[in-house]
Amino acid sequence: MIDTHHDAGGQHGAGSHHGTAAAAEPSWEELVSAALLGTERRTPPVTAREGQSAAAALLDAAAVSTVRRRAALRPAPARERPVPAPPDPRPPLPPAARRRLALLLADRDGTAGGHRRGTAPDLTELLPQWLTAAARYGYRAPEALLPALLDAARARTDLRPAALGFAGPRALWLARFNDEWKFALRGIGSAAALPGSDDPEAVRALWEEGLFAERVSLLAALRRRDPAAGLALLATTWETERAEDRLMFLDSLREGLTAADEPFLEQALSDRSRNVRGTAAELLSSLPGTALATRMAVRARACVSLVRTGSGSDASGTYASGTDASGTRTPDTDASPTNTSWALAVEAPRACDAAMQRDGVVHRPPTGRGERAWWFGQLLEAAPLGCWSRWLGGREPAAIVALPVADGWRTELHDAWCRAAVRQRDASWARALLGSPATGADGGGTTGADGAAGSSRDLAKLLTVLPADERAQWVAGFIAAHGLSDAFRMLGVCAVPWSEPLGRAVVDALDIARDAGSYPWSFSGVMGLAERCLDPDAADRLDMLTATPDEPADGSPGAVGYWSEAFQRLVGTLRLRATMRAELAP
């Protein structure tokens, strides 16, 4: 009876088990257990179809469970099909270029190349160059590589403009399905997703309801297309924006800045945020003829005067004749005695009043700076540079810069003029302040071009004011005279690929450093720049540098081998760049 009851109970239990399995999907552990024991020893927790063996049913259930586990989703009704991706009419990449892009994207984490010491090119740093070159031909990105391209852009913000431009509208479509790619919809490079000026309602809706980054991108895009429309849009919500947002929006007005923006910027000078006031003042001082520039000119004129030194000077030390357009007396150098020389005298402001602070002058100096020198520098960098020639006897910028400056104010005065030249994009003043590359002594901003200690001038920024060819020529001369130790930041602002004179100056300086037994790792940054910026056509003439010469007795141990390795990597990278360029050619 017990056995019969047990059998009956077993049949009943089996039926109940099958019924439960049909109602609830078996777990992965149950399927694995049944497979390990075998269907002959244990009935699998699945229901077989008519004519299907238990083993086949178990395998089908395992296949379904595998897909479900990999997708990390429970079975559910199918969702609505997404709208198809928009077409991209651009031509496809040539096959060789497509294979090259796949290699560059696969190596973007450095896993393929491992440690970068060696002769192999750094593919990670070649990806930005490849994207820039591909953009010139107007190719579209291969659809299969869009996920890897978006991953690369997510990991490196510097890649985003070029990567998203190359990826095109299909990448924006794809980004809507992955939260990790949302940056493509609201960040840099997503201008294609922004509404155009022909859809004012969409523009207004995005401006009022969009994320902050989307609003910044929208304002920048509008300023590029229609500066007046961008300013009008900003004015609609300006009073209700947060201070930090107002600052970012105000900075966007640099795009397409014109005299028409002056009334809005003048009003922003009364903003409750000091940073907003300072940015508005900076923008106004970069525009010629604004009311703020005129006010700053009056203040700056009161701080600097031309004085006569030597015999024939009057009791005050000044010598002036005639008036300028504003009624200010100006020096008449023709009337000066032949044995008279001239100098600049500085009288820094003794107070920073409320009007100065409204015009962007920061009252409290940073640690280590004197108040008067701090105020003086801010006044001069905001004053129009074009006024100085009129005030100082018609002298050109080079002659003004050459004038002696009394009482140790030369560094403060020239530093302020450097900042003004950068702000106002005045090439004539930039040339005068840079001087000859052979006499310049500052590459890092710690001393002036005249060697004055404590200078804050930034020669790299000053160089950006010059045309690209002139900039490269100046840096080449600086390197030839002073070597590479102070030239790294200057090289970073030169156009790529480097011109032949600049490239030759860099390579010659590296070769001289090797021959001198210098520490090679001290020049690794410049060598990396050379790999990315030298003209690829220079590879053949650099072959001679890849040899390993005898190690000098006074050199760093192992330096010769390192230098040879670095030059081999340089030549190999240049040849790879030449190959990439050829692969992209139609």
Helices and strands as residue ranges (DSSP letters): H 2-23, H 28-37, H 54-71, H 95-106, H 123-137, G 143-145, H 146-155, G 157-159, H 160-167, H 169-175, G 179-181, H 183-186, G 191-193, H 200-209, H 212-225, H 227-237, G 238-240, H 243-252, G 259-261, H 262-268, H 274-285, H 291-303, E 304-310, G 333-335, E 340-346, H 354-358, H 371-382, H 386-391, H 397-402, G 406-408, H 410-424, H 427-434, H 459-463, H 468-482, H 488-492, H 500-515, G 520-523, H 524-533, G 536-538, G 540-546, H 559-584
